[in-house]
Amino acid sequence: MTPAAQQYDPGCGPEPHRSGMIEGLIHAAWIIPVVAVLVLILFLVLGHAQWSNAWVHFLSALVYSAMIGGPSAILLNWFSHRYTGRLGRWVVVPQILILLCAATFGALAAAVILQLAHVVRNYGLEFRYSFPFALIITLVVGLSVTTYETLRHRLAYATLELRTRQVEQERAYKLLAEARLSSLESRIHPHFLFNTLNSIAALIPSDPRRAEDTVAKLASLLRFSLTANQNGLVPLAQELRIVRDYLEIEATRFGGRLRYTIDVPDSLADNQVPPLALQTLIENAVKHVVSQRPEGASIHIRAARDGANLRLEAADDGPGFSLDAITQDHGLGNLIGRLELLFGERGMLDVARRDGLTVVSLVFPAETR
């Protein structure tokens, strides 16, 4: 259950209970006069009251409604807010008991008040006469209002949960858009473009074919950054093409300082991966290891099935780093957020030292289309 939904779910904390008491008072404010009017009309139709003394019967009905309807509304709203989520359909049983108690004690209290007000002479006779009517009216009105309010709250809860999921989905799309823009900005940074274009210019006299290929790879890389799949997943084969293009472009800058291997079985080509996920790992290694050391670095790219999950790894022979130093604005921090939104707890990014290498791993459910 999402955090926003928990804030609304009945029985999750003191706030819903106070809300139930307030709603009970609001309901009582309009239920009491409405029921009094309906009872008066019913008595007039049945001949139990005359127009000549209609105001007396209305005041009596108002007292009964206040003594029964007020406590019923408050108790039912408080109880429903607290226990509907726990009891489910069985909540109707204690709700009926609440209505029966409210009808009994409310009718008795109303009879006593009417005797004190000299409207009736004997509260015992009044109670015996009025109790069956009070019981029936209380059950009909109480259960009807309670059923309506329960359905209304469930609808509001479902609406809030749906809106929460929509907000999370929009946040996922926003993070994906930011990842694309961040990736694009890193590639069209003047330093990157100038070095790439200078490398292309240097290749034109000596190796025009490679210069042309580098231009095509640069265009493909920038195009993919802008047009990554809107649903947040792309085939691993497509992601690997972008990774190779990126490495080949960087190879024109670093030459022998950039060494890499790719070990990915063809059987995994159709597995769906977050766009620019593996490329982000490679870019991080190039930026923080290859470019920072005179001897450069070796990067090893691997992919394998790990049970029901897919594992992507990018290993380099650099000094390593800790995820604790990664912020949300960092490329890896953005990638962690995307994995969480796309796969929840089943998606993770991990950094470890293994056999003298820094291994950055992505693990998420294996899916194919």
Protein Blocks (a to p, Z undefined) as FASTA:
>chain_A
ZZklmmmmghiamklmmmmmmmmmmmmmmmmmmmmmmmmmmmmmnopacfklmmmmmmmm
mmmmmmmmmmmmmmmmmmmmmmmmmnmmmlmmmmmmmmmmmmmmmmmmmmmmmmmnomaf
blklmmmmmmmmmmmmmmmmmmmmmmmmmmmmmmmmmmmmmmmmmmmmmmmmmmmmmmmm
mmmmmmmgmklmmmmmmmmmmmmmmmmmlmmmmmmmmmmmmmmmmmgcfklpacfklmmm
mmmmmmmmmmmmnmmmpccdddddfklmmpccdehklmmmmmmmmmmmmmmpmnlpaddd
ddddehjaccdddddfbebiafklpcfklmklmmmmmmmmmnommbccddddeehiacdd
dddddddZZ
